[in-house]
Amino acid sequence: MEACVLRYQSDTAHPQDIVPIYFVHSMERPFCQVPSCWCHTDQGKAAALLGDVQSGAMILHNGADFTDERTV
């Protein structure tokens, strides 16, 4: 299974860092029982991110700011 990433084209000659995309089913049950499901790709990293969201250390709006090219 390939990881999904968002690539950003810029006016510079140097490629930009890639932003990982984590697939989850819901905040309550992010991972399913199907081993081949996309939700299991980088599950540890996704779980850590969801933990930050659930604890209040990060809010989903921060992610929206990041995708709008604003710093968080």
C-alpha positions in Angstrom: 0.0 0.0 0.0 1.4 3.4 -1.0 1.2 6.3 1.4 -0.8 9.3 0.1 1.0 12.6 0.1 0.1 16.1 -1.0 2.7 17.7 -3.2 2.9 21.5 -3.6 4.2 23.1 -6.7 6.0 26.4 -6.1 7.9 29.0 -8.1 11.2 27.8 -6.7 13.5 25.3 -8.2 13.6 23.3 -5.0 10.9 20.7 -4.3 8.7 21.4 -1.2 8.4 19.0 1.7 5.5 16.6 1.4 2.5 16.7 3.7 1.3 13.3 4.9 -2.4 12.5 4.6 -3.8 10.1 7.1 -7.1 8.2 6.4 -9.3 7.6 9.4 -12.9 6.5 9.6 -14.0 8.9 12.5 -12.7 10.5 15.6 -14.4 7.9 17.7 -13.3 4.9 15.7 -10.4 5.9 13.5 -9.2 2.4 12.6 -11.2 -0.5 11.3 -10.7 -4.3 11.5 -9.7 -4.7 7.8 -5.9 -5.0 7.7 -5.7 -3.9 4.0 -7.7 -0.7 4.7 -6.0 2.7 4.1 -6.6 3.7 7.7 -3.8 1.3 8.7 -1.1 3.1 6.6 1.2 4.9 9.1 -1.3 4.0 11.9 1.1 5.0 14.6 1.6 8.5 13.3 -2.1 8.9 12.7 -2.8 7.8 16.2 -0.3 10.2 17.6 -1.9 13.1 15.7 -5.4 12.1 16.7 -4.2 11.9 20.3 -3.0 15.5 20.0 -6.3 16.6 18.6 -8.3 14.7 21.4 -6.1 16.2 24.1 -6.5 19.7 22.8 -2.8 20.2 21.9 -3.9 20.7 18.3 -7.2 21.6 16.7 -8.3 20.6 13.3 -8.4 24.3 12.3 -4.6 24.3 12.6 -4.5 21.7 9.8 -6.7 23.9 7.7 -4.3 26.9 8.2 -1.4 24.7 7.1 -3.1 23.7 3.9 -3.9 27.4 3.2 -0.1 28.1 3.2 -0.3 29.9 6.6 2.0 28.9 9.4 0.4 27.2 12.5 
